[in-house]
Amino acid sequence: MINGNEKNKISESLCWRVLLGLVLLAANFISGRGLGASGAMKSVVVTSITAVAPSSSGSLGFVKEFRADHPGNPMKTWLVFEMTGVLVGGFLSGAFAGRLKLKVEHSPKITSKKRLFLALTGGVLFGFGAELGRGCTSGSALSGMAVLSLGGFITMMAIFGTAYALAYFFRKNWI
């Protein structure tokens, strides 16, 4: 039997899923593309490389390919504005709710240093995987599934399958 609190959690979860679906459909309708975050990171990386080493940036294959596909200023793409909005919105949400504190949350079984190392390592691996997969979970899986792409469903199954397969080995770091 489901109690009232569990029903509220289920209905809230369903509400967020419906809203996410509507945002994905709106993004496809308005921009002709789905959502994604890795494209914004590529723009930041290309802009940073060009600013730090402008003479050698022309010889780097990644930068040349990106510039050929994205003429003009790489920072003036809608993905950069999307991710800026996500970061600013998250910061403002935390500030208005009084939750804006600098702290590292971790299990009592590990140190803050180990938690930060694992988070950074996971982020780097996920970024590398996003580059290999030609998009992050938002772009490949969610937006792909929103347009009923077989690749989107396969990507989502691979992401969650890998997470479930590895969760047993890493759970002690969070529980």
Backbone hydrogen bonds, N-H to C=O, Kabsch-Sander energy under -0.5 kcal/mol:
donor,donor_aa,acceptor,acceptor_aa,energy
7,K,3,N,-2.0
8,N,4,G,-2.1
9,K,5,N,-1.9
10,I,6,E,-2.4
11,S,7,K,-2.6
12,E,8,N,-2.4
13,S,9,K,-2.4
14,L,10,I,-2.4
15,C,11,S,-2.2
16,W,12,E,-2.2
17,R,13,S,-2.0
18,V,14,L,-2.4
19,L,15,C,-2.5
20,L,16,W,-2.5
21,G,17,R,-2.4
22,L,18,V,-2.3
23,V,19,L,-2.4
24,L,20,L,-2.5
25,L,21,G,-2.5
26,A,22,L,-2.5
27,A,23,V,-2.6
28,N,24,L,-2.2
29,F,25,L,-2.5
30,I,26,A,-3.2
31,S,27,A,-2.3
32,G,27,A,-0.7
32,G,28,N,-1.0
33,R,27,A,-0.9
40,A,37,A,-0.6
41,M,37,A,-1.5
42,K,38,S,-2.1
43,S,39,G,-1.8
44,V,40,A,-2.1
45,V,41,M,-2.7
46,V,42,K,-2.7
47,T,43,S,-2.3
48,S,44,V,-2.5
49,I,45,V,-2.7
50,T,46,V,-2.3
51,A,47,T,-2.0
52,V,48,S,-2.6
53,A,49,I,-2.8
57,S,53,A,-1.5
58,G,54,P,-0.6
59,S,56,S,-1.1
60,L,56,S,-0.6
60,L,57,S,-0.6
61,G,59,S,-0.5
64,K,60,L,-2.7
65,E,61,G,-2.7
66,F,62,F,-2.3
67,R,63,V,-2.8
68,A,64,K,-2.1
69,D,65,E,-1.9
70,H,66,F,-1.8
76,K,73,N,-1.8
77,T,75,M,-0.5
80,V,77,T,-0.5
81,F,77,T,-1.6
82,E,78,W,-2.4
83,M,79,L,-2.5
84,T,80,V,-2.3
85,G,81,F,-2.2
86,V,82,E,-2.0
87,L,83,M,-2.4
88,V,84,T,-2.9
89,G,85,G,-2.7
90,G,86,V,-2.4
91,F,87,L,-2.2
92,L,88,V,-2.8
93,S,89,G,-2.5
94,G,90,G,-2.2
95,A,91,F,-2.4
96,F,92,L,-3.0
97,A,93,S,-1.8
98,G,95,A,-0.9
99,R,94,G,-2.7
100,L,94,G,-0.7
101,K,99,R,-1.4
103,K,101,K,-1.0
105,E,103,K,-0.6
107,S,173,N,-1.1
110,I,107,S,-1.4
115,R,111,T,-2.2
116,L,112,S,-2.6
117,F,113,K,-2.3
118,L,114,K,-2.7
119,A,115,R,-2.5
120,L,116,L,-2.6
121,T,117,F,-2.7
122,G,118,L,-2.7
123,G,119,A,-2.3
124,V,120,L,-2.6
125,L,121,T,-2.6
126,F,122,G,-2.6
127,G,123,G,-2.5
128,F,124,V,-2.5
129,G,125,L,-2.6
130,A,126,F,-2.4
131,E,127,G,-2.0
132,L,128,F,-2.3
133,G,129,G,-2.7
134,R,131,E,-0.8
135,G,130,A,-3.3
140,S,136,C,-3.5
141,A,136,C,-0.6
141,A,137,T,-1.0
142,L,137,T,-2.5
143,S,138,S,-2.5
145,M,141,A,-2.9
146,A,142,L,-2.0
147,V,143,S,-1.0
148,L,145,M,-1.7
149,S,144,G,-3.1
153,F,149,S,-1.6
154,I,150,L,-2.4
155,T,151,G,-2.6
156,M,152,G,-2.2
157,M,153,F,-2.3
158,A,154,I,-2.4
159,I,155,T,-2.5
160,F,156,M,-2.5
161,G,157,M,-2.6
162,T,158,A,-2.3
163,A,159,I,-2.1
164,Y,160,F,-2.7
165,A,161,G,-2.3
166,L,162,T,-2.2
167,A,163,A,-1.6
168,Y,164,Y,-0.6
169,F,166,L,-0.6
170,F,166,L,-1.2
171,R,167,A,-1.6
173,N,170,F,-1.8
174,W,171,R,-1.8
175,I,171,R,-2.4
